[in-house]
Amino acid sequence: MRTLIGPIDEGSAPVFVSAHAYERGGVNAIPIALAAFLGDKLGIAFETTVVQANIACHTGADGYSRLARQARFEGCVDKGRSYVMVDDFVGQGGTLANLRGWIEHQGSRVVGAVALTGKPYSAKLNPSSEQLYELREKHGRDFEDWWRAEFGHSFDCLTRSEARYLARSSDADAIRNRLDAAS
């Protein structure tokens, strides 16, 4: 974590922010507990007011369900501040991607992410340019336009795992049908 964060200057140290959320069984407190632990060990602040604002039911969900029910966040972040995102598990990485988008929309920046565990193919969050090209070639620009209208972002904002998942789907209509059924 020290390597990721770099030197800690008084006014420029990043803040840990967790992706803690309400789930079927209650509040998933693992991410905020990890953020608090890392903050205490490294002498870095952690944000407690940012929470997932909807129940996305990602635990145990398949890829289409995760894509159909994306996480939304609310809380306080300081404009211009740097944040390190913290989560307990990375499946497709969508929760962290949604958290990053929300933080950046507030005028702040994300400098990294850490999770306790995850899928090996989700270790890198950003999709490669080759993946994006493959996805666009296979499903077409019309599908990306539909995606943007449906989810508010283009394929560039997908995670590497999400782009991989969609590229493996047979066609755009099959994706739309599966997303509709999952939502």
C-alpha positions in Angstrom: 0.0 0.0 0.0 2.9 2.4 0.7 4.1 1.9 -2.8 0.7 2.5 -4.3 0.1 5.6 -2.2 3.7 7.1 -2.3 5.0 9.6 0.1 2.4 11.1 2.4 2.4 14.8 2.6 0.2 16.6 5.0 -2.2 18.1 2.5 -2.0 15.6 -0.3 -2.4 12.2 1.3 -5.2 10.1 -0.3 -8.2 9.0 1.7 -9.4 5.4 1.8 -13.0 5.1 0.7 -14.9 1.8 0.9 -17.5 0.2 -1.2 -19.6 -0.9 1.8 -23.2 -1.7 1.0 -26.5 -3.0 2.1 -27.0 -6.6 1.0 -29.7 -9.2 1.5 -28.3 -10.3 4.8 -27.6 -6.8 6.1 -24.7 -4.4 5.8 -21.4 -5.7 4.4 -19.1 -4.1 6.8 -15.9 -5.8 5.6 -14.9 -3.1 3.2 -15.2 -0.3 5.7 -13.4 -2.4 8.4 -10.5 -3.0 5.9 -10.4 0.8 5.1 -10.3 1.6 8.8 -7.6 -1.0 9.4 -5.4 0.3 6.6 -6.0 3.9 7.6 -5.0 3.2 11.2 -1.9 1.2 10.1 -0.7 3.7 7.6 -1.8 6.9 9.3 -4.2 7.8 6.5 -7.8 9.0 6.9 -10.7 6.9 5.8 -14.1 8.2 4.6 -17.1 6.7 6.4 -20.0 8.6 4.8 -19.8 7.1 1.3 -22.2 4.2 1.0 -23.8 2.2 -1.8 -27.2 3.8 -2.2 -29.0 0.9 -3.7 -29.2 -2.9 -3.1 -27.5 -4.3 -6.1 -27.5 -8.0 -4.8 -24.1 -8.8 -6.4 -23.2 -11.5 -3.9 -23.5 -14.8 -5.7 -25.0 -13.1 -8.8 -24.1 -14.0 -12.4 -22.5 -11.5 -14.8 -25.7 -10.3 -16.4 -27.2 -9.7 -13.0 -24.2 -7.7 -12.0 -24.3 -5.6 -15.2 -28.1 -5.1 -14.9 -28.0 -4.0 -11.3 -25.1 -1.6 -11.0 -24.1 0.0 -7.8 -24.9 3.7 -7.1 -23.2 5.7 -4.4 -23.8 8.7 -2.2 -22.0 10.5 0.6 -19.3 13.1 0.9 -16.0 13.3 -0.9 -13.8 16.4 -1.0 -13.5 18.0 -4.4 -9.9 17.7 -5.7 -8.9 15.1 -3.2 -7.3 11.7 -4.0 -8.9 8.5 -3.0 -7.9 4.8 -2.7 -10.9 2.6 -3.1 -11.3 -0.4 -0.8 -13.5 -3.5 -1.3 -13.7 -7.0 0.1 -14.1 -8.9 -3.2 -13.7 -8.1 -6.9 -15.8 -10.3 -9.2 -16.2 -8.3 -12.4 -15.0 -5.1 -10.8 -18.2 -3.2 -11.6 -18.8 -1.9 -8.0 -15.3 -0.4 -8.0 -15.8 1.1 -11.5 -19.2 2.6 -10.4 -17.5 4.0 -7.2 -14.7 5.5 -9.2 -17.1 7.1 -11.7 -19.1 8.6 -8.8 -16.0 9.9 -7.1 -14.7 11.4 -10.3 -18.1 12.9 -11.1 -17.8 14.8 -7.7 -14.5 16.4 -8.9 -12.1 14.1 -7.1 -9.7 11.5 -8.3 -9.0 7.8 -7.7 -5.4 6.8 -7.4 -5.8 3.1 -6.7 -7.9 0.3 -5.4 -7.3 -2.6 -3.0 -9.4 -5.7 -2.3 -9.0 -8.6 0.0 -9.7 -11.2 -2.7 -11.1 -11.5 -6.2 -11.2 -13.4 -9.4 -7.8 -13.6 -11.1 -9.1 -12.2 -14.4 -10.4 -9.1 -12.5 -7.0 -8.1 -11.1 -6.7 -5.4 -13.8 -9.8 -3.2 -13.9 -9.3 -1.2 -17.1 -10.2 -2.9 -20.4 -7.5 -3.1 -23.0 -7.9 -1.2 -26.3 -8.0 -4.6 -28.0 -10.9 -5.7 -25.9 -12.9 -2.6 -26.6 -12.2 -3.0 -30.3 -13.3 -6.6 -30.2 -16.5 -5.7 -28.4 -17.4 -2.9 -30.8 -16.6 -5.0 -33.8 -18.7 -8.0 -32.6 -21.8 -6.1 -31.3 -21.6 -2.8 -33.3 -21.9 0.9 -32.5 -25.7 0.7 -32.3 -25.3 -1.6 -29.3 -22.8 0.8 -27.7 -25.3 3.7 -28.2 -28.0 1.5 -26.6 -25.7 0.8 -23.7 -24.9 4.5 -23.2 -28.6 5.3 -23.1 -29.3 2.4 -20.7 -26.4 2.8 -18.3 -25.1 6.3 -18.8 -21.6 5.4 -20.1 -19.9 4.0 -23.1 -17.9 0.7 -23.3 -14.8 2.7 -22.2 -16.2 2.7 -18.7 -16.6 -1.1 -18.5 -14.1 -3.1 -16.5 -11.8 -5.6 -18.3 -13.9 -8.5 -16.9 -17.2 -6.9 -18.0 -15.9 -6.2 -21.5 -14.7 -9.8 -21.7 -18.1 -11.1 -20.5 -20.0 -9.1 -23.1 -17.6 -10.0 -25.9 -18.2 -13.7 -25.2 -22.0 -13.2 -25.6 -23.4 -14.4 -28.9 -25.0 -11.2 -30.0 -26.4 -7.8 -28.9 -30.0 -9.0 -28.7 -29.0 -11.9 -26.5 -27.3 -9.4 -24.1 -30.3 -7.1 -24.0 -32.6 -10.1 -23.3 -30.4 -11.4 -20.5 -30.0 -8.0 -18.9 -33.8 -7.4 -19.1 -34.4 -10.8 -17.4 -31.8 -10.1 -14.7 -33.1 -6.7 -13.8 
